[in-house]
Amino acid sequence: MSRHSAVALCALLAACKPTDDGKVVPDQAAADEVAKAFTADLVSPDESFRLVRLGTVDEASTVEAADPMATEEAPAEEVTPEEPGWLFLVDLAPDTFFDHPVNWLIVGESGDTTSTPASWWPLLDGVTPDSLLGSIVDHEDDVVDARVWLQAPTGIAPVFTIPRLDLAESNAYIVVQGLLPGQSLYDDASATGEGGRDFFEAYQDGVSETIYLADEEAATLLATIDAAAESHSTVTVAIIAHGSVDGIGLGGVGVSAQQVAATFSAHPNTRFNFLLGSCHGGSFVDDLAGLPNVDAVLTAVDSTQGAVPDWDVYTDGPAVTDVNAEDVGSEWFSSIYAAAYKLSATSTAFIPVREAADASGVSHSTALLCLAFDGSLGQEPSLDLDQDLDFSHFLGGHSPQRHCAVP
């Protein structure tokens, strides 16, 4: 944590007034100007950022990281304001999931600005500030300053119509939406989870099932895997959530890569596929890919990168539009499902999936997902999948990771 004295701007803060809850804090407009000046020194001219006003604080306020992996041994970072003021978030990777670099700014009545580098958005008195909920478009009045190159996405949830493919395989498809309603990007994660649920429900055959775990129910993932593995030969787990290296937050509970690996290992006669759309998801590959009963580990990004929600238009220079702009939900997952749907929409289109499954000795679901992974990036031209549907990958900086029994 660092402290910056905004002496030249202290005059702006001379006008203080009480808020509705009785706190005496600097005038909002004056605090905004101090925060903007500080952010200008913090962010380089070629960096994307968004400065968002979160609310008022005083010495009794608590400001702590919304880190789902926090424990008693490794508690979430916390800051105690030293005087009445305003709390701001400088988001250094706007329009991405967490964790990723941010700064918490507290502009106090004295003009001092306390800066705390962090990796998660702050909870103010235990709650996510309203200005971080839903789409940022819903809270434009709280955005004090910004330099972003992405426009608000538009799209509609797809409808998947898949013919009966007579797979004769016992599959469980566990689709997980791990965010809670009070967490950043909840709406996008919900669209992502519902898209996965709808796809697998359309794809499954008569001896398979799709299980959807959303919100608080996401915390039951490991027990749900145990139950599904007892009655199905192949279990596919598809997760959208906030995440860190080797960890994800599911329904307010932290789940580690090691816990997932131990759960898979406890069912040696069941085959597993694992798809993860979280930030730093690639860190799960090393933990899971070496297990003899894991056929596919597919992640949206590598271990160093942040995953992204729906992106459609990029405007740093000439505008670039996503070729799959009608999608909704996270870029990577929506692209995977779009490619998988193209491969399963007719019996003829599904022939390469059957051939790949037979050649590799894996389930049709494994073959489908591995081919869809490649196809979503435009790497399966022979299957008429030669366009990069993942806009975040197309723009560069995001590297989906693939471990798969299908070459």
Helices and strands as residue ranges (DSSP letters): E 2-5, G 7-14, E 16-18, E 24-26, H 28-42, E 49-57, E 63-65, E 78-79, E 85-91, E 102-108, E 112-118, E 122-124, G 130-132, G 136-142, E 143-147, E 171-177, H 186-203, E 209-214, G 215-220, H 221-231, E 234-240, E 243-244, E 247-250, E 253-256, H 257-265, E 271-276, H 283-289, E 294-299, E 313-314, E 320-321, H 331-344, H 351-360, H 364-376, G 381-383, H 391-395, E 401-404
